[in-house]
Amino acid sequence: MDFPDLVAREGFPPGTQVTTFAAPGGRVFRAAQPGRGFELLLTDEAVEMYGEGPTLALVLGRLREAAEAGLPPLEPGQTCVRQTFVGD
């Protein structure tokens, strides 16, 4: 299943864009709305420990919850607030 399909199935609030990109040590997932944003870094270690499917479901669920609650505002020149999901 491709990423856009998974995002569509998660039921994000209207106007929320969800993207992903590679980062050192893992993959970043970003939920953004105009002037707002939140990121989760999913470490390679977490994927190895818990599996790709469960970790992706957890990350998308957390991003959806954050989007429903209201993403943190972005100030000019700032990046999104980021949390990291690591393996134990």
PDB file of N, CA, C and O in Angstrom:
ATOM      1  N   MET A   1       0.844  -1.176   0.000  1.00  0.00           N
ATOM      2  CA  MET A   1       0.000   0.000   0.000  1.00  0.00           C
ATOM      3  C   MET A   1       0.892   1.244   0.000  1.00  0.00           C
ATOM      4  O   MET A   1       1.919   1.285   0.679  1.00  0.00           O
ATOM      5  N   ASP A   2       0.490   2.244  -0.763  1.00  0.00           N
ATOM      6  CA  ASP A   2       1.339   3.427  -0.843  1.00  0.00           C
ATOM      7  C   ASP A   2       0.975   4.453   0.237  1.00  0.00           C
ATOM      8  O   ASP A   2      -0.119   4.438   0.801  1.00  0.00           O
ATOM      9  N   PHE A   3       1.921   5.329   0.496  1.00  0.00           N
ATOM     10  CA  PHE A   3       1.789   6.288   1.590  1.00  0.00           C
ATOM     11  C   PHE A   3       0.561   7.190   1.455  1.00  0.00           C
ATOM     12  O   PHE A   3      -0.165   7.342   2.438  1.00  0.00           O
ATOM     13  N   PRO A   4       0.284   7.801   0.289  1.00  0.00           N
ATOM     14  CA  PRO A   4      -0.908   8.649   0.185  1.00  0.00           C
ATOM     15  C   PRO A   4      -2.204   7.902   0.512  1.00  0.00           C
ATOM     16  O   PRO A   4      -3.128   8.483   1.081  1.00  0.00           O
ATOM     17  N   ASP A   5      -2.273   6.634   0.158  1.00  0.00           N
ATOM     18  CA  ASP A   5      -3.459   5.836   0.472  1.00  0.00           C
ATOM     19  C   ASP A   5      -3.593   5.628   1.980  1.00  0.00           C
ATOM     20  O   ASP A   5      -4.691   5.730   2.527  1.00  0.00           O
ATOM     21  N   LEU A   6      -2.479   5.336   2.648  1.00  0.00           N
ATOM     22  CA  LEU A   6      -2.508   5.177   4.107  1.00  0.00           C
ATOM     23  C   LEU A   6      -2.949   6.463   4.798  1.00  0.00           C
ATOM     24  O   LEU A   6      -3.728   6.429   5.750  1.00  0.00           O
ATOM     25  N   VAL A   7      -2.448   7.591   4.314  1.00  0.00           N
ATOM     26  CA  VAL A   7      -2.818   8.885   4.886  1.00  0.00           C
ATOM     27  C   VAL A   7      -4.308   9.133   4.689  1.00  0.00           C
ATOM     28  O   VAL A   7      -4.989   9.581   5.612  1.00  0.00           O
ATOM     29  N   ALA A   8      -4.817   8.847   3.502  1.00  0.00           N
ATOM     30  CA  ALA A   8      -6.245   9.050   3.222  1.00  0.00           C
ATOM     31  C   ALA A   8      -7.115   8.185   4.132  1.00  0.00           C
ATOM     32  O   ALA A   8      -8.171   8.627   4.585  1.00  0.00           O
ATOM     33  N   ARG A   9      -6.686   6.980   4.394  1.00  0.00           N
ATOM     34  CA  ARG A   9      -7.455   6.069   5.267  1.00  0.00           C
ATOM     35  C   ARG A   9      -7.436   6.500   6.728  1.00  0.00           C
ATOM     36  O   ARG A   9      -8.340   6.148   7.487  1.00  0.00           O
ATOM     37  N   GLU A  10      -6.419   7.255   7.131  1.00  0.00           N
ATOM     38  CA  GLU A  10      -6.285   7.663   8.532  1.00  0.00           C
ATOM     39  C   GLU A  10      -7.320   8.708   8.924  1.00  0.00           C
ATOM     40  O   GLU A  10      -7.640   8.838  10.106  1.00  0.00           O
ATOM     41  N   GLY A  11      -7.851   9.456   7.956  1.00  0.00           N
ATOM     42  CA  GLY A  11      -8.909  10.416   8.270  1.00  0.00           C
ATOM     43  C   GLY A  11      -8.412  11.702   8.906  1.00  0.00           C
ATOM     44  O   GLY A  11      -8.962  12.147   9.913  1.00  0.00           O
ATOM     45  N   PHE A  12      -7.390  12.299   8.338  1.00  0.00           N
ATOM     46  CA  PHE A  12      -6.889  13.574   8.849  1.00  0.00           C
ATOM     47  C   PHE A  12      -7.915  14.679   8.630  1.00  0.00           C
ATOM     48  O   PHE A  12      -8.716  14.599   7.699  1.00  0.00           O
ATOM     49  N   PRO A  13      -7.903  15.710   9.475  1.00  0.00           N
ATOM     50  CA  PRO A  13      -8.814  16.845   9.280  1.00  0.00           C
ATOM     51  C   PRO A  13      -8.580  17.495   7.914  1.00  0.00           C
ATOM     52  O   PRO A  13      -7.460  17.484   7.404  1.00  0.00           O
ATOM     53  N   PRO A  14      -9.631  18.057   7.327  1.00  0.00           N
ATOM     54  CA  PRO A  14      -9.475  18.733   6.036  1.00  0.00           C
ATOM     55  C   PRO A  14      -8.389  19.809   6.105  1.00  0.00           C
ATOM     56  O   PRO A  14      -8.252  20.504   7.111  1.00  0.00           O
ATOM     57  N   GLY A  15      -7.625  19.934   5.027  1.00  0.00           N
ATOM     58  CA  GLY A  15      -6.575  20.947   4.957  1.00  0.00           C
ATOM     59  C   GLY A  15      -5.251  20.526   5.555  1.00  0.00           C
ATOM     60  O   GLY A  15      -4.296  21.302   5.542  1.00  0.00           O
ATOM     61  N   THR A  16      -5.172  19.303   6.083  1.00  0.00           N
ATOM     62  CA  THR A  16      -3.925  18.806   6.659  1.00  0.00           C
ATOM     63  C   THR A  16      -3.134  18.081   5.583  1.00  0.00           C
ATOM     64  O   THR A  16      -3.650  17.176   4.926  1.00  0.00           O
ATOM     65  N   GLN A  17      -1.899  18.476   5.407  1.00  0.00           N
ATOM     66  CA  GLN A  17      -1.006  17.799   4.468  1.00  0.00           C
ATOM     67  C   GLN A  17      -0.030  16.951   5.266  1.00  0.00           C
ATOM     68  O   GLN A  17       0.574  17.424   6.229  1.00  0.00           O
ATOM     69  N   VAL A  18       0.121  15.699   4.863  1.00  0.00           N
ATOM     70  CA  VAL A  18       1.043  14.786   5.529  1.00  0.00           C
ATOM     71  C   VAL A  18       2.108  14.374   4.528  1.00  0.00           C
ATOM     72  O   VAL A  18       1.803  13.884   3.441  1.00  0.00           O
ATOM     73  N   THR A  19       3.358  14.580   4.909  1.00  0.00           N
ATOM     74  CA  THR A  19       4.484  14.238   4.046  1.00  0.00           C
ATOM     75  C   THR A  19       5.506  13.446   4.840  1.00  0.00           C
ATOM     76  O   THR A  19       5.455  13.392   6.069  1.00  0.00           O
ATOM     77  N   THR A  20       6.425  12.840   4.127  1.00  0.00           N
ATOM     78  CA  THR A  20       7.499  12.092   4.767  1.00  0.00           C
ATOM     79  C   THR A  20       8.785  12.291   3.974  1.00  0.00           C
ATOM     80  O   THR A  20       8.759  12.490   2.760  1.00  0.00           O
ATOM     81  N   PHE A  21       9.901  12.234   4.678  1.00  0.00           N
ATOM     82  CA  PHE A  21      11.193  12.351   4.025  1.00  0.00           C
ATOM     83  C   PHE A  21      12.252  11.672   4.886  1.00  0.00           C
ATOM     84  O   PHE A  21      12.108  11.555   6.103  1.00  0.00           O
ATOM     85  N   ALA A  22      13.317  11.230   4.228  1.00  0.00           N
ATOM     86  CA  ALA A  22      14.421  10.566   4.924  1.00  0.00           C
ATOM     87  C   ALA A  22      15.210  11.587   5.741  1.00  0.00           C
ATOM     88  O   ALA A  22      15.376  12.739   5.338  1.00  0.00           O
ATOM     89  N   ALA A  23      15.688  11.137   6.886  1.00  0.00           N
ATOM     90  CA  ALA A  23      16.527  11.960   7.764  1.00  0.00           C
ATOM     91  C   ALA A  23      17.616  11.047   8.327  1.00  0.00           C
ATOM     92  O   ALA A  23      17.462   9.826   8.316  1.00  0.00           O
ATOM     93  N   PRO A  24      18.705  11.620   8.814  1.00  0.00           N
ATOM     94  CA  PRO A  24      19.744  10.777   9.413  1.00  0.00           C
ATOM     95  C   PRO A  24      19.166   9.916  10.541  1.00  0.00           C
ATOM     96  O   PRO A  24      18.587  10.433  11.497  1.00  0.00           O
ATOM     97  N   GLY A  25      19.330   8.608  10.415  1.00  0.00           N
ATOM     98  CA  GLY A  25      18.874   7.692  11.457  1.00  0.00           C
ATOM     99  C   GLY A  25      17.421   7.299  11.388  1.00  0.00           C
ATOM    100  O   GLY A  25      16.942   6.578  12.264  1.00  0.00           O
ATOM    101  N   GLY A  26      16.693   7.751  10.367  1.00  0.00           N
ATOM    102  CA  GLY A  26      15.287   7.382  10.295  1.00  0.00           C
ATOM    103  C   GLY A  26      14.512   8.101   9.222  1.00  0.00           C
ATOM    104  O   GLY A  26      15.045   8.442   8.166  1.00  0.00           O
ATOM    105  N   ARG A  27      13.256   8.325   9.503  1.00  0.00           N
ATOM    106  CA  ARG A  27      12.336   8.954   8.563  1.00  0.00           C
ATOM    107  C   ARG A  27      11.456   9.940   9.338  1.00  0.00           C
ATOM    108  O   ARG A  27      10.972   9.628  10.426  1.00  0.00           O
ATOM    109  N   VAL A  28      11.254  11.127   8.769  1.00  0.00           N
ATOM    110  CA  VAL A  28      10.425  12.157   9.394  1.00  0.00           C
ATOM    111  C   VAL A  28       9.052  12.150   8.727  1.00  0.00           C
ATOM    112  O   VAL A  28       8.940  12.074   7.504  1.00  0.00           O
ATOM    113  N   PHE A  29       8.025  12.231   9.543  1.00  0.00           N
ATOM    114  CA  PHE A  29       6.644  12.342   9.088  1.00  0.00           C
ATOM    115  C   PHE A  29       6.122  13.684   9.581  1.00  0.00           C
ATOM    116  O   PHE A  29       6.214  13.990  10.770  1.00  0.00           O
ATOM    117  N   ARG A  30       5.573  14.483   8.674  1.00  0.00           N
ATOM    118  CA  ARG A  30       5.144  15.842   9.007  1.00  0.00           C
ATOM    119  C   ARG A  30       3.664  16.035   8.678  1.00  0.00           C
ATOM    120  O   ARG A  30       3.203  15.697   7.587  1.00  0.00           O
ATOM    121  N   ALA A  31       2.936  16.583   9.643  1.00  0.00           N
ATOM    122  CA  ALA A  31       1.564  17.042   9.416  1.00  0.00           C
ATOM    123  C   ALA A  31       1.614  18.565   9.421  1.00  0.00           C
ATOM    124  O   ALA A  31       2.167  19.176  10.336  1.00  0.00           O
ATOM    125  N   ALA A  32       1.031  19.168   8.391  1.00  0.00           N
ATOM    126  CA  ALA A  32       1.074  20.625   8.284  1.00  0.00           C
ATOM    127  C   ALA A  32      -0.289  21.169   7.890  1.00  0.00           C
ATOM    128  O   ALA A  32      -1.025  20.567   7.109  1.00  0.00           O
ATOM    129  N   GLN A  33      -0.594  22.313   8.452  1.00  0.00           N
ATOM    130  CA  GLN A  33      -1.764  23.112   8.098  1.00  0.00           C
ATOM    131  C   GLN A  33      -1.239  24.529   7.920  1.00  0.00           C
ATOM    132  O   GLN A  33      -0.147  24.830   8.399  1.00  0.00           O
ATOM    133  N   PRO A  34      -1.963  25.396   7.259  1.00  0.00           N
ATOM    134  CA  PRO A  34      -1.447  26.758   7.053  1.00  0.00           C
ATOM    135  C   PRO A  34      -0.951  27.391   8.368  1.00  0.00           C
ATOM    136  O   PRO A  34      -1.722  27.596   9.305  1.00  0.00           O
ATOM    137  N   GLY A  35       0.353  27.694   8.408  1.00  0.00           N
ATOM    138  CA  GLY A  35       0.947  28.347   9.571  1.00  0.00           C
ATOM    139  C   GLY A  35       1.175  27.444  10.770  1.00  0.00           C
ATOM    140  O   GLY A  35       1.529  27.929  11.845  1.00  0.00           O
ATOM    141  N   ARG A  36       0.979  26.135  10.609  1.00  0.00           N
ATOM    142  CA  ARG A  36       1.107  25.191  11.725  1.00  0.00           C
ATOM    143  C   ARG A  36       1.791  23.915  11.263  1.00  0.00           C
ATOM    144  O   ARG A  36       1.728  23.568  10.084  1.00  0.00           O
ATOM    145  N   GLY A  37       2.449  23.210  12.189  1.00  0.00           N
ATOM    146  CA  GLY A  37       3.089  21.962  11.810  1.00  0.00           C
ATOM    147  C   GLY A  37       3.608  21.170  12.991  1.00  0.00           C
ATOM    148  O   GLY A  37       3.876  21.710  14.064  1.00  0.00           O
ATOM    149  N   PHE A  38       3.743  19.867  12.760  1.00  0.00           N
ATOM    150  CA  PHE A  38       4.223  18.933  13.773  1.00  0.00           C
ATOM    151  C   PHE A  38       4.913  17.783  13.060  1.00  0.00           C
ATOM    152  O   PHE A  38       4.433  17.319  12.026  1.00  0.00           O
ATOM    153  N   GLU A  39       6.040  17.315  13.603  1.00  0.00           N
ATOM    154  CA  GLU A  39       6.792  16.221  12.992  1.00  0.00           C
ATOM    155  C   GLU A  39       7.064  15.113  13.996  1.00  0.00           C
ATOM    156  O   GLU A  39       7.181  15.339  15.201  1.00  0.00           O
ATOM    157  N   LEU A  40       7.161  13.911  13.454  1.00  0.00           N
ATOM    158  CA  LEU A  40       7.621  12.761  14.222  1.00  0.00           C
ATOM    159  C   LEU A  40       8.787  12.132  13.480  1.00  0.00           C
ATOM    160  O   LEU A  40       8.684  11.842  12.289  1.00  0.00           O
ATOM    161  N   LEU A  41       9.891  11.921  14.174  1.00  0.00           N
ATOM    162  CA  LEU A  41      11.028  11.201  13.618  1.00  0.00           C
ATOM    163  C   LEU A  41      10.894   9.751  14.051  1.00  0.00           C
ATOM    164  O   LEU A  41      10.938   9.446  15.243  1.00  0.00           O
ATOM    165  N   LEU A  42      10.732   8.871  13.096  1.00  0.00           N
ATOM    166  CA  LEU A  42      10.662   7.436  13.344  1.00  0.00           C
ATOM    167  C   LEU A  42      12.059   6.880  13.086  1.00  0.00           C
ATOM    168  O   LEU A  42      12.517   6.850  11.943  1.00  0.00           O
ATOM    169  N   THR A  43      12.729   6.445  14.135  1.00  0.00           N
ATOM    170  CA  THR A  43      14.108   5.984  13.971  1.00  0.00           C
ATOM    171  C   THR A  43      14.138   4.597  13.323  1.00  0.00           C
ATOM    172  O   THR A  43      13.202   3.808  13.451  1.00  0.00           O
ATOM    173  N   ASP A  44      15.232   4.331  12.632  1.00  0.00           N
ATOM    174  CA  ASP A  44      15.428   3.009  12.033  1.00  0.00           C
ATOM    175  C   ASP A  44      15.391   1.937  13.116  1.00  0.00           C
ATOM    176  O   ASP A  44      14.883   0.837  12.898  1.00  0.00           O
ATOM    177  N   GLU A  45      15.929   2.268  14.277  1.00  0.00           N
ATOM    178  CA  GLU A  45      15.953   1.347  15.416  1.00  0.00           C
ATOM    179  C   GLU A  45      14.528   0.948  15.842  1.00  0.00           C
ATOM    180  O   GLU A  45      14.280  -0.220  16.141  1.00  0.00           O
ATOM    181  N   ALA A  46      13.610   1.894  15.870  1.00  0.00           N
ATOM    182  CA  ALA A  46      12.230   1.603  16.246  1.00  0.00           C
ATOM    183  C   ALA A  46      11.563   0.693  15.222  1.00  0.00           C
ATOM    184  O   ALA A  46      10.836  -0.229  15.590  1.00  0.00           O
ATOM    185  N   VAL A  47      11.806   0.948  13.938  1.00  0.00           N
ATOM    186  CA  VAL A  47      11.223   0.109  12.886  1.00  0.00           C
ATOM    187  C   VAL A  47      11.747  -1.318  13.004  1.00  0.00           C
ATOM    188  O   VAL A  47      10.978  -2.269  12.864  1.00  0.00           O
ATOM    189  N   GLU A  48      13.031  -1.479  13.257  1.00  0.00           N
ATOM    190  CA  GLU A  48      13.612  -2.812  13.421  1.00  0.00           C
ATOM    191  C   GLU A  48      13.021  -3.529  14.624  1.00  0.00           C
ATOM    192  O   GLU A  48      12.769  -4.733  14.571  1.00  0.00           O
ATOM    193  N   MET A  49      12.801  -2.797  15.704  1.00  0.00           N
ATOM    194  CA  MET A  49      12.315  -3.404  16.930  1.00  0.00           C
ATOM    195  C   MET A  49      10.826  -3.772  16.862  1.00  0.00           C
ATOM    196  O   MET A  49      10.434  -4.855  17.295  1.00  0.00           O
ATOM    197  N   TYR A  50      10.000  -2.870  16.319  1.00  0.00           N
ATOM    198  CA  TYR A  50       8.556  -3.055  16.380  1.00  0.00           C
ATOM    199  C   TYR A  50       7.919  -3.444  15.053  1.00  0.00           C
ATOM    200  O   TYR A  50       6.768  -3.879  15.030  1.00  0.00           O
ATOM    201  N   GLY A  51       8.644  -3.295  13.948  1.00  0.00           N
ATOM    202  CA  GLY A  51       8.109  -3.632  12.637  1.00  0.00           C
ATOM    203  C   GLY A  51       7.576  -2.401  11.921  1.00  0.00           C
ATOM    204  O   GLY A  51       7.108  -1.449  12.545  1.00  0.00           O
ATOM    205  N   GLU A  52       7.657  -2.443  10.590  1.00  0.00           N
ATOM    206  CA  GLU A  52       7.271  -1.284   9.796  1.00  0.00           C
ATOM    207  C   GLU A  52       5.780  -0.963   9.896  1.00  0.00           C
ATOM    208  O   GLU A  52       5.412   0.198  10.069  1.00  0.00           O
ATOM    209  N   GLY A  53       4.925  -1.969   9.792  1.00  0.00           N
ATOM    210  CA  GLY A  53       3.486  -1.732   9.838  1.00  0.00           C
ATOM    211  C   GLY A  53       3.023  -1.109  11.146  1.00  0.00           C
ATOM    212  O   GLY A  53       2.355  -0.075  11.127  1.00  0.00           O
ATOM    213  N   PRO A  54       3.363  -1.716  12.288  1.00  0.00           N
ATOM    214  CA  PRO A  54       2.926  -1.141  13.559  1.00  0.00           C
ATOM    215  C   PRO A  54       3.467   0.268  13.826  1.00  0.00           C
ATOM    216  O   PRO A  54       2.751   1.118  14.353  1.00  0.00           O
ATOM    217  N   THR A  55       4.727   0.512  13.463  1.00  0.00           N
ATOM    218  CA  THR A  55       5.282   1.839  13.729  1.00  0.00           C
ATOM    219  C   THR A  55       4.651   2.889  12.825  1.00  0.00           C
ATOM    220  O   THR A  55       4.402   4.012  13.265  1.00  0.00           O
ATOM    221  N   LEU A  56       4.391   2.542  11.572  1.00  0.00           N
ATOM    222  CA  LEU A  56       3.750   3.483  10.665  1.00  0.00           C
ATOM    223  C   LEU A  56       2.331   3.798  11.135  1.00  0.00           C
ATOM    224  O   LEU A  56       1.903   4.951  11.085  1.00  0.00           O
ATOM    225  N   ALA A  57       1.608   2.791  11.585  1.00  0.00           N
ATOM    226  CA  ALA A  57       0.259   3.014  12.108  1.00  0.00           C
ATOM    227  C   ALA A  57       0.299   3.925  13.337  1.00  0.00           C
ATOM    228  O   ALA A  57      -0.543   4.810  13.485  1.00  0.00           O
ATOM    229  N   LEU A  58       1.269   3.708  14.207  1.00  0.00           N
ATOM    230  CA  LEU A  58       1.411   4.535  15.402  1.00  0.00           C
ATOM    231  C   LEU A  58       1.725   5.980  15.033  1.00  0.00           C
ATOM    232  O   LEU A  58       1.124   6.906  15.578  1.00  0.00           O
ATOM    233  N   VAL A  59       2.661   6.177  14.114  1.00  0.00           N
ATOM    234  CA  VAL A  59       3.058   7.527  13.701  1.00  0.00           C
ATOM    235  C   VAL A  59       1.883   8.263  13.058  1.00  0.00           C
ATOM    236  O   VAL A  59       1.612   9.413  13.404  1.00  0.00           O
ATOM    237  N   LEU A  60       1.192   7.618  12.135  1.00  0.00           N
ATOM    238  CA  LEU A  60       0.059   8.286  11.478  1.00  0.00           C
ATOM    239  C   LEU A  60      -1.058   8.591  12.469  1.00  0.00           C
ATOM    240  O   LEU A  60      -1.692   9.643  12.387  1.00  0.00           O
ATOM    241  N   GLY A  61      -1.298   7.683  13.399  1.00  0.00           N
ATOM    242  CA  GLY A  61      -2.306   7.931  14.426  1.00  0.00           C
ATOM    243  C   GLY A  61      -1.946   9.121  15.301  1.00  0.00           C
ATOM    244  O   GLY A  61      -2.801   9.948  15.618  1.00  0.00           O
ATOM    245  N   ARG A  62      -0.683   9.204  15.687  1.00  0.00           N
ATOM    246  CA  ARG A  62      -0.224  10.335  16.524  1.00  0.00           C
ATOM    247  C   ARG A  62      -0.308  11.651  15.760  1.00  0.00           C
ATOM    248  O   ARG A  62      -0.702  12.671  16.326  1.00  0.00           O
ATOM    249  N   LEU A  63       0.057  11.639  14.479  1.00  0.00           N
ATOM    250  CA  LEU A  63      -0.048  12.859  13.678  1.00  0.00           C
ATOM    251  C   LEU A  63      -1.508  13.293  13.529  1.00  0.00           C
ATOM    252  O   LEU A  63      -1.815  14.483  13.596  1.00  0.00           O
ATOM    253  N   ARG A  64      -2.403  12.327  13.326  1.00  0.00           N
ATOM    254  CA  ARG A  64      -3.825  12.659  13.208  1.00  0.00           C
ATOM    255  C   ARG A  64      -4.341  13.262  14.510  1.00  0.00           C
ATOM    256  O   ARG A  64      -5.066  14.257  14.489  1.00  0.00           O
ATOM    257  N   GLU A  65      -3.974  12.671  15.635  1.00  0.00           N
ATOM    258  CA  GLU A  65      -4.389  13.211  16.940  1.00  0.00           C
ATOM    259  C   GLU A  65      -3.890  14.644  17.119  1.00  0.00           C
ATOM    260  O   GLU A  65      -4.627  15.509  17.590  1.00  0.00           O
ATOM    261  N   ALA A  66      -2.644  14.886  16.743  1.00  0.00           N
ATOM    262  CA  ALA A  66      -2.082  16.234  16.865  1.00  0.00           C
ATOM    263  C   ALA A  66      -2.825  17.212  15.958  1.00  0.00           C
ATOM    264  O   ALA A  66      -3.096  18.347  16.352  1.00  0.00           O
ATOM    265  N   ALA A  67      -3.151  16.772  14.748  1.00  0.00           N
ATOM    266  CA  ALA A  67      -3.874  17.640  13.812  1.00  0.00           C
ATOM    267  C   ALA A  67      -5.284  17.939  14.319  1.00  0.00           C
ATOM    268  O   ALA A  67      -5.775  19.057  14.167  1.00  0.00           O
ATOM    269  N   GLU A  68      -5.926  16.955  14.911  1.00  0.00           N
ATOM    270  CA  GLU A  68      -7.274  17.165  15.455  1.00  0.00           C
ATOM    271  C   GLU A  68      -7.248  18.110  16.655  1.00  0.00           C
ATOM    272  O   GLU A  68      -8.165  18.910  16.841  1.00  0.00           O
ATOM    273  N   ALA A  69      -6.204  18.015  17.459  1.00  0.00           N
ATOM    274  CA  ALA A  69      -6.085  18.861  18.655  1.00  0.00           C
ATOM    275  C   ALA A  69      -5.620  20.277  18.315  1.00  0.00           C
ATOM    276  O   ALA A  69      -5.800  21.203  19.107  1.00  0.00           O
ATOM    277  N   GLY A  70      -5.028  20.437  17.145  1.00  0.00           N
ATOM    278  CA  GLY A  70      -4.495  21.735  16.735  1.00  0.00           C
ATOM    279  C   GLY A  70      -2.981  21.700  16.721  1.00  0.00           C
ATOM    280  O   GLY A  70      -2.346  21.635  17.773  1.00  0.00           O
ATOM    281  N   LEU A  71      -2.411  21.743  15.549  1.00  0.00           N
ATOM    282  CA  LEU A  71      -0.957  21.691  15.409  1.00  0.00           C
ATOM    283  C   LEU A  71      -0.325  22.942  15.998  1.00  0.00           C
ATOM    284  O   LEU A  71      -0.946  24.004  16.003  1.00  0.00           O
ATOM    285  N   PRO A  72       0.905  22.828  16.493  1.00  0.00           N
ATOM    286  CA  PRO A  72       1.601  24.000  17.030  1.00  0.00           C
ATOM    287  C   PRO A  72       1.836  25.046  15.938  1.00  0.00           C
ATOM    288  O   PRO A  72       2.125  24.693  14.794  1.00  0.00           O
ATOM    289  N   PRO A  73       1.714  26.317  16.282  1.00  0.00           N
ATOM    290  CA  PRO A  73       1.951  27.365  15.281  1.00  0.00           C
ATOM    291  C   PRO A  73       3.425  27.451  14.893  1.00  0.00           C
ATOM    292  O   PRO A  73       4.315  27.168  15.694  1.00  0.00           O
ATOM    293  N   LEU A  74       3.656  27.846  13.651  1.00  0.00           N
ATOM    294  CA  LEU A  74       5.014  28.071  13.150  1.00  0.00           C
ATOM    295  C   LEU A  74       5.298  29.558  13.154  1.00  0.00           C
ATOM    296  O   LEU A  74       4.481  30.359  12.699  1.00  0.00           O
ATOM    297  N   GLU A  75       6.430  29.915  13.658  1.00  0.00           N
ATOM    298  CA  GLU A  75       6.891  31.297  13.603  1.00  0.00           C
ATOM    299  C   GLU A  75       7.819  31.426  12.398  1.00  0.00           C
ATOM    300  O   GLU A  75       8.478  30.452  12.035  1.00  0.00           O
ATOM    301  N   PRO A  76       7.890  32.585  11.776  1.00  0.00           N
ATOM    302  CA  PRO A  76       8.793  32.741  10.628  1.00  0.00           C
ATOM    303  C   PRO A  76      10.215  32.296  10.966  1.00  0.00           C
ATOM    304  O   PRO A  76      10.778  32.689  11.988  1.00  0.00           O
ATOM    305  N   GLY A  77      10.777  31.475  10.094  1.00  0.00           N
ATOM    306  CA  GLY A  77      12.137  31.001  10.286  1.00  0.00           C
ATOM    307  C   GLY A  77      12.273  29.804  11.206  1.00  0.00           C
ATOM    308  O   GLY A  77      13.388  29.330  11.423  1.00  0.00           O
ATOM    309  N   GLN A  78      11.178  29.298  11.756  1.00  0.00           N
ATOM    310  CA  GLN A  78      11.242  28.149  12.656  1.00  0.00           C
ATOM    311  C   GLN A  78      10.828  26.880  11.924  1.00  0.00           C
ATOM    312  O   GLN A  78      10.127  26.924  10.913  1.00  0.00           O
ATOM    313  N   THR A  79      11.277  25.753  12.458  1.00  0.00           N
ATOM    314  CA  THR A  79      10.856  24.461  11.945  1.00  0.00           C
ATOM    315  C   THR A  79       9.722  23.937  12.820  1.00  0.00           C
ATOM    316  O   THR A  79       9.394  24.522  13.852  1.00  0.00           O
ATOM    317  N   CYS A  80       9.141  22.846  12.397  1.00  0.00           N
ATOM    318  CA  CYS A  80       8.045  22.229  13.151  1.00  0.00           C
ATOM    319  C   CYS A  80       8.542  21.667  14.484  1.00  0.00           C
ATOM    320  O   CYS A  80       9.706  21.291  14.619  1.00  0.00           O
ATOM    321  N   VAL A  81       7.650  21.619  15.450  1.00  0.00           N
ATOM    322  CA  VAL A  81       7.911  20.896  16.693  1.00  0.00           C
ATOM    323  C   VAL A  81       8.094  19.431  16.302  1.00  0.00           C
ATOM    324  O   VAL A  81       7.335  18.906  15.487  1.00  0.00           O
ATOM    325  N   ARG A  82       9.096  18.773  16.878  1.00  0.00           N
ATOM    326  CA  ARG A  82       9.381  17.378  16.505  1.00  0.00           C
ATOM    327  C   ARG A  82       9.473  16.499  17.730  1.00  0.00           C
ATOM    328  O   ARG A  82      10.098  16.858  18.728  1.00  0.00           O
ATOM    329  N   GLN A  83       8.837  15.335  17.642  1.00  0.00           N
ATOM    330  CA  GLN A  83       9.008  14.274  18.621  1.00  0.00           C
ATOM    331  C   GLN A  83       9.758  13.137  17.944  1.00  0.00           C
ATOM    332  O   GLN A  83       9.760  13.032  16.718  1.00  0.00           O
ATOM    333  N   THR A  84      10.390  12.291  18.737  1.00  0.00           N
ATOM    334  CA  THR A  84      11.146  11.174  18.198  1.00  0.00           C
ATOM    335  C   THR A  84      10.623   9.871  18.776  1.00  0.00           C
ATOM    336  O   THR A  84      10.414   9.753  19.983  1.00  0.00           O
ATOM    337  N   PHE A  85      10.413   8.886  17.896  1.00  0.00           N
ATOM    338  CA  PHE A  85       9.972   7.566  18.306  1.00  0.00           C
ATOM    339  C   PHE A  85      11.174   6.638  18.142  1.00  0.00           C
ATOM    340  O   PHE A  85      11.600   6.352  17.023  1.00  0.00           O
ATOM    341  N   VAL A  86      11.714   6.174  19.262  1.00  0.00           N
ATOM    342  CA  VAL A  86      12.906   5.336  19.255  1.00  0.00           C
ATOM    343  C   VAL A  86      12.570   3.938  19.762  1.00  0.00           C
ATOM    344  O   VAL A  86      11.557   3.746  20.434  1.00  0.00           O
ATOM    345  N   GLY A  87      13.400   2.985  19.449  1.00  0.00           N
ATOM    346  CA  GLY A  87      13.264   1.649  20.014  1.00  0.00           C
ATOM    347  C   GLY A  87      13.818   1.629  21.432  1.00  0.00           C
ATOM    348  O   GLY A  87      14.637   2.473  21.796  1.00  0.00           O
ATOM    349  N   ASP A  88      13.375   0.673  22.222  1.00  0.00           N
ATOM    350  CA  ASP A  88      13.854   0.572  23.610  1.00  0.00           C
ATOM    351  C   ASP A  88      15.211  -0.073  23.679  1.00  0.00           C
ATOM    352  O   ASP A  88      15.762  -0.236  24.767  1.00  0.00           O
TER     353      ASP A  88
END
